[in-house]
Amino acid sequence: MSYDIIPIGIILIISYILSYALYRKNKITKSLHNKIWNIVLLMSFLISAGMGALKAGLIDFSLNIAIGPDLIYWHGEIGIILFLVLLFHLQSNWSTFKKLLSNIAS
């Protein structure tokens, strides 16, 4: 089973650049730009976590259902989206994270 990291990455990077360009050209607000990517981050987390929990439940109850391999594949694909959008989120909120980490360290 192989995952589509490069096509997913290209689509997400282009989408992020487009929404960022729209924000920079004042076609959308910064708040809307952030909301779009926060929603993508939340949805990818919920879907990936839900699939992981479902698969864990199937394993715990020793249920060998035919959706197993497909579920693992899509869990991985959504996890790739989650990771890449997390990187966008960290990049766009780095100053806040840096301040938070410095407050924790002191």
C-alpha positions as CSV (number, residue, x, y, z in Angstrom):
1,M,0.0,0.0,0.0
2,S,1.5,3.4,-1.0
3,Y,0.3,6.8,0.0
4,D,-0.1,9.8,-2.3
5,I,2.1,12.2,-0.4
6,I,3.3,14.3,-3.3
7,P,-0.1,14.9,-5.0
8,I,-1.7,15.7,-1.7
9,G,1.2,18.0,-0.7
10,I,1.1,19.9,-4.1
11,I,-2.7,20.4,-3.9
12,L,-2.5,21.7,-0.3
13,I,0.5,23.9,-0.9
14,I,-1.2,25.5,-4.0
15,S,-4.4,25.9,-2.1
16,Y,-2.7,27.6,0.8
17,I,-0.7,29.9,-1.5
18,L,-3.9,30.8,-3.3
19,S,-5.8,31.6,-0.1
20,Y,-2.8,33.5,1.3
21,A,-2.5,35.5,-2.0
22,L,-6.3,36.3,-1.7
23,Y,-5.7,37.6,1.8
24,R,-2.7,39.6,0.8
25,K,-4.6,41.2,-2.1
26,N,-7.5,42.0,0.4
27,K,-9.9,39.8,-1.5
28,I,-10.5,37.9,1.8
29,T,-9.8,38.8,5.3
30,K,-7.0,37.3,7.3
31,S,-9.6,36.0,9.7
32,L,-11.3,34.1,6.8
33,H,-8.0,32.7,5.6
34,N,-7.2,31.4,9.1
35,K,-10.7,30.0,9.5
36,I,-10.5,28.1,6.3
37,W,-7.3,26.4,7.4
38,N,-8.4,25.9,10.9
39,I,-11.5,24.1,9.6
40,V,-9.4,21.9,7.3
41,L,-7.1,21.2,10.3
42,L,-10.1,20.3,12.5
43,M,-11.9,18.2,9.9
44,S,-8.8,16.2,9.0
45,F,-8.1,15.6,12.7
46,L,-11.7,14.5,13.4
47,I,-11.8,12.2,10.4
48,S,-8.4,10.7,11.0
49,A,-9.0,10.3,14.7
50,G,-12.4,8.8,14.1
51,M,-11.0,6.3,11.6
52,G,-8.2,5.4,14.0
53,A,-10.7,4.9,16.8
54,L,-12.9,2.8,14.6
55,K,-10.0,0.6,13.5
56,A,-8.9,0.2,17.1
57,G,-12.4,-0.8,18.1
58,L,-12.5,-3.4,15.3
59,I,-9.2,-4.8,16.5
60,D,-10.3,-4.8,20.2
61,F,-13.4,-6.8,19.4
62,S,-11.5,-9.1,16.9
63,L,-13.8,-8.1,14.1
64,N,-12.3,-8.7,10.7
65,I,-14.5,-6.6,8.5
66,A,-13.8,-6.0,4.8
67,I,-13.4,-2.2,5.3
68,G,-10.2,-2.8,7.3
69,P,-7.6,-2.2,4.5
70,D,-9.5,0.7,3.0
71,L,-9.9,2.2,6.4
72,I,-6.2,2.1,7.0
73,Y,-5.4,3.6,3.6
74,W,-7.8,6.5,4.1
75,H,-6.7,7.0,7.7
76,G,-3.2,7.4,6.3
77,E,-4.2,9.8,3.5
78,I,-6.2,12.0,5.9
79,G,-3.2,11.8,8.3
80,I,-1.0,13.3,5.6
81,I,-3.4,16.1,5.1
82,L,-3.5,16.7,8.9
83,F,0.3,16.8,9.1
84,L,0.7,19.2,6.2
85,V,-2.0,21.5,7.4
86,L,-0.5,21.4,10.9
87,L,2.8,22.6,9.4
88,F,0.9,25.5,7.8
89,H,-0.8,26.3,11.1
90,L,2.6,26.2,13.0
91,Q,4.1,28.5,10.4
92,S,1.3,31.1,10.5
93,N,1.1,31.1,14.3
94,W,4.8,30.7,15.0
95,S,5.1,33.9,17.0
96,T,2.3,32.9,19.3
97,F,3.8,29.4,19.8
98,K,7.2,30.9,20.5
99,K,5.8,33.3,23.1
100,L,3.8,30.4,24.7
101,L,6.9,28.2,24.8
102,S,9.0,30.9,26.3
103,N,6.4,31.5,29.1
104,I,6.4,27.8,29.9
105,A,10.2,27.6,30.0
106,S,10.5,30.5,32.4
